[in-house]
């Protein structure tokens, strides 16, 4: 059995009981469970309400991009191909009955850098609409991928700048169709 969970290092309260429950069932009933934590996944077919897709759409439409705070929040942006490269080996992972493994880039990018990269890729200038910080938002998410390597799940580091281009290519194609 494989359980997927998306969590940051600071596990929100509702997820703690879920992890505890999964661990208990794994221990009591011998069910093999691998919990995968995905960190800010992006790529083709990304949900349109998430930052990269939303910002690309707003940039191309000439609309303002809402930025909560001063733009210094940092996220561990992970390309979808890297998530898939982690999921597939996790399906066959059998070294233990219960593991929680972070799937992320383990490198953070500041929000204002992300917007700058999108501006360059799309050839558009962003109009920033500064908003107050959102309650409960954390300043940084970061995947500690130490356990990923220990569980023999390979990881290929990708530079956001390079793979963001792939997203933009898909975004342009999808808008044209």
C-alpha positions as CSV (number, residue, x, y, z in Angstrom):
1,X,0.0,0.0,0.0
2,X,1.3,3.5,-0.9
3,X,0.0,6.6,0.8
4,X,0.7,10.0,-0.7
5,X,0.9,13.1,1.5
6,X,2.0,16.6,0.7
7,X,3.7,18.2,3.6
8,X,6.3,20.8,4.4
9,X,8.9,20.3,7.2
10,X,6.5,22.1,9.6
11,X,3.8,19.5,9.5
12,X,0.4,21.2,9.9
13,X,-1.7,19.9,12.8
14,X,-4.3,18.0,10.7
15,X,-1.6,15.9,9.1
16,X,0.1,14.8,12.3
17,X,-2.8,12.5,13.3
18,X,-2.9,11.1,9.7
19,X,0.8,10.1,9.9
20,X,0.4,8.7,13.3
21,X,-2.6,6.6,12.1
22,X,-0.8,5.3,9.1
23,X,2.2,4.4,11.2
24,X,0.0,2.6,13.7
25,X,-1.8,0.6,11.0
26,X,1.5,-0.3,9.4
27,X,2.8,-1.6,12.7
28,X,-0.3,-3.4,13.9
29,X,-1.3,-5.0,10.6
30,X,2.0,-5.3,8.7
31,X,0.8,-3.0,5.9
32,X,3.7,-1.5,4.0
33,X,3.2,2.3,3.7
34,X,5.4,4.8,2.1
35,X,4.2,8.4,2.7
36,X,5.6,10.8,0.1
37,X,5.7,14.5,0.8
38,X,5.6,16.6,-2.3
39,X,7.1,20.1,-2.2
40,X,5.6,22.8,-4.5
41,X,5.2,20.7,-7.6
42,X,5.0,22.5,-11.0
43,X,5.0,21.6,-14.6
44,X,2.7,21.0,-17.6
45,X,-1.0,20.7,-16.6
46,X,-0.3,22.3,-13.2
47,X,-3.4,23.5,-11.4
48,X,-4.2,27.0,-12.7
49,X,-4.7,28.4,-9.2
50,X,-1.1,27.6,-8.1
51,X,1.6,30.3,-8.3
52,X,3.6,29.5,-11.4
53,X,0.5,28.9,-13.6
54,X,-1.4,31.8,-12.1
55,X,1.5,34.2,-12.5
56,X,2.1,33.1,-16.1
57,X,-1.5,33.7,-16.9
58,X,-1.7,37.1,-15.2
59,X,1.6,38.2,-16.9
60,X,0.4,37.3,-20.4
61,X,-2.9,39.0,-19.7
62,X,-1.2,42.2,-18.5
63,X,-2.9,41.9,-15.1
64,X,-1.4,42.5,-11.6
65,X,0.3,39.7,-9.8
66,X,-0.7,39.5,-6.1
67,X,2.3,39.2,-3.9
68,X,1.7,38.5,-0.2
69,X,4.4,40.2,1.9
70,X,7.6,41.6,0.4
71,X,8.3,38.7,-2.0
72,X,11.0,37.1,0.1
73,X,9.1,33.9,0.9
74,X,11.0,30.9,-0.4
75,X,9.6,27.7,-1.8
76,X,11.2,24.4,-2.8
77,X,9.9,24.2,-6.4
78,X,9.9,20.7,-7.7
79,X,9.4,19.8,-11.4
80,X,6.8,17.1,-12.0
81,X,9.2,14.7,-13.7
82,X,11.3,14.7,-10.5
83,X,8.2,13.8,-8.5
84,X,7.5,10.9,-10.8
85,X,11.1,9.8,-10.6
86,X,10.6,9.5,-6.8
87,X,7.1,7.9,-6.9
88,X,8.1,5.0,-9.2
89,X,10.8,3.6,-6.9
90,X,8.7,4.2,-3.8
91,X,6.1,1.8,-5.2
92,X,8.6,-1.1,-4.9
93,X,10.3,0.1,-1.7
94,X,10.5,-2.8,0.8
95,X,13.3,-2.0,3.2
96,X,10.8,-1.2,5.9
97,X,7.0,-1.3,6.4
98,X,6.7,2.5,7.1
99,X,8.6,5.5,5.8
100,X,8.0,9.1,5.2
101,X,10.1,10.5,2.3
102,X,10.3,14.0,1.1
103,X,10.3,14.5,-2.7
104,X,11.6,18.0,-3.4
105,X,14.5,19.9,-5.0
106,X,16.0,20.7,-1.6
107,X,16.9,24.2,-2.9
108,X,14.7,27.2,-2.2
109,X,13.8,30.0,-4.6
110,X,12.6,33.4,-3.5
111,X,9.2,34.5,-4.8
112,X,10.5,37.6,-6.4
113,X,13.2,35.5,-8.2
114,X,10.4,33.2,-9.5
115,X,8.5,36.2,-10.9
116,X,11.7,37.6,-12.5
117,X,12.3,34.2,-14.2
118,X,8.7,34.2,-15.5
119,X,9.1,37.7,-16.8
120,X,12.2,36.7,-18.8
121,X,10.6,33.5,-20.1
122,X,7.4,35.2,-21.1
123,X,8.9,38.5,-22.3
124,X,6.5,40.5,-20.1
125,X,6.9,42.9,-17.2
126,X,5.1,42.1,-14.0
127,X,2.9,44.6,-12.2
128,X,3.1,43.6,-8.6
129,X,0.1,44.1,-6.3
130,X,1.5,44.0,-2.8
131,X,-0.8,42.4,-0.2
132,X,-0.4,41.7,3.5
133,X,1.1,38.4,4.5
134,X,-1.5,35.6,4.6
135,X,-2.2,34.2,8.1
136,X,-0.5,30.9,8.6
137,X,1.8,31.2,5.6
138,X,5.4,30.1,6.4
139,X,8.4,32.1,5.2
140,X,10.1,29.0,3.7
141,X,9.4,25.4,2.7
142,X,12.4,23.1,2.1
143,X,12.6,19.4,1.5
144,X,15.3,17.5,3.5
145,X,16.0,14.8,1.0
146,X,18.5,12.9,3.1
147,X,16.0,10.0,3.6
148,X,15.3,9.9,-0.1
149,X,18.9,9.1,-0.9
150,X,19.0,6.6,2.0
151,X,16.0,4.8,0.6
152,X,17.8,4.5,-2.8
153,X,15.4,6.8,-4.6
154,X,17.5,8.7,-7.1
155,X,17.3,12.5,-7.4
156,X,18.2,14.6,-10.3
157,X,18.8,18.3,-9.4
158,X,17.2,20.6,-11.9
159,X,17.6,24.4,-12.1
160,X,14.3,26.2,-11.9
161,X,15.4,28.5,-14.7
162,X,15.9,25.6,-17.1
163,X,12.8,23.6,-16.4
164,X,10.6,26.7,-16.1
165,X,11.1,27.1,-19.8
166,X,9.4,23.7,-20.3
167,X,6.4,24.9,-18.4
168,X,6.3,28.1,-20.4
169,X,6.4,26.1,-23.7
170,X,3.5,24.0,-22.5
171,X,1.6,27.1,-21.2
172,X,1.9,28.8,-24.6
173,X,0.8,25.7,-26.5
174,X,-2.2,25.2,-24.2
175,X,-3.3,28.8,-24.6
176,X,-3.0,28.5,-28.4
177,X,-5.3,25.5,-28.5
